[in-house]
Amino acid sequence: MTIRARLTLWYLAFLVLALLLILGWTSFEMFVEHRTPDTEALLQATGENAVGELGEVFLYGSLPALIVALIGGWFVMRRALSPVIRLTEAAERINLENLKERLPPTGTGDELDRLTEVFNAMMARLEDSFDRIREFTLHASHELKTPLTVMRTEIETALGGERLAPDQRELLANQLEEIQRLTKIVNSLTFLAKADAGQVSLNREAVRLDEVVKDSFADAQMLAGPRQIAVELAACEEMTMRGDRHRLRQLLLNLTDNAIKYNHPHGAVKIALHRHNGDAELVIANTGPGIPSEQLPRVFDRFHRCDPARSNGVDGCGLGLSISKWIVLAHGGSIGLTSVPQDLTTVTVRLPL
């Protein structure tokens, strides 16, 4: 029940109580308090008429007054609580992407204005905190690139030598693999930090989406070969959209790579591209362990990985789906994921043509 409805009911209850008290006091004054021997006979003679007139007064006078008071009270409460409703609607619109938005003041100078000022001050502090986090992430990832590049170059040079023993060569190869993994994480963090700061722009051009899908299908077949996973291109309708070809290819690579990594040996991946209500709909499904229903709302969160037992031994840092979501939203599309554990996990992307 809303505050407005609750206050209206309370207001109605007090009005009824007040009218009953007035009626009771009037009856007491008329029939008890001022009764005298001289008026006893008159009251006995006219008692029924007095009671009837009192009832008529209550019916034709008090009930309309009650209705008018109730309507007036509801109107006053509606006017008084309308700023709260506006503040609530404005607060619901605020999220991580629009922390700069502020709630409008009521202009009355009352407690609600004070509440609005406090809320806006809190939003300003949150915005400043998130800006500092983004700035730190961007600077830290940038500073990490140089030492990682130096380490990779030195190890690659050492591996090119001929005097290494087999165990030393294996050790350096393992170190190089970890450095490449760290580099990938740093690059992903740099991309997301720049995206949050609005420093990533899309190179919009006419893109044949079906060609991008076919190229990604060929890459997926090569990635799936070592695990003997069957990759099928079920449908690929010809269509063109305006977008960033590089980012769209990155999107498809992230999604197909996930579909292969989180899959059963000898499993299957199915890719389909077709039109749906004037949009391009891309569907990628795989036969993997699936995702528990309680984890689905968080699959696009950064660094989120599902049950570690399910992803044990799977290379990844939990940023691929976050990057994919940003690419889709930047193109004005939508992305969703459904999963049935031990059966089928499906990612659906819709992009405007």
Buried (B, 14 or more C-beta within 10 A) or exposed (E): EEEBEEBBEEBBEEBEEEBEEEBEEEBEEBBEEEEEEEEEEEBEEEEEEBEEEBEEEBEEEBEEEBEEBBEEBBEEBEEBBEBBEBBEEBEEEBEEEEBEBBBEBBEEEEEBBEBBEEBBEEBEEEBEEEEEEBEEBBEEBBEBEEEBEEBBEBBEEBBEEEEBEEEEEEEBEEBBEEBEEBBBBBBBBBBBBBBBEEEBEBEEEEBEBBEBBBBBBEBBBEBBEEEEBEBBBEBBEEBEBBBBBEBBBBBBBBBBBBBBBBBEEEBBBBBBBBEEEEBBBBBBBBBBBBBEEEBBEEBBBBEBBBEEEBBEEEEBBBBBBBBBBBBBEBBEBBBEBBBEEEEBBBBBBBBEE
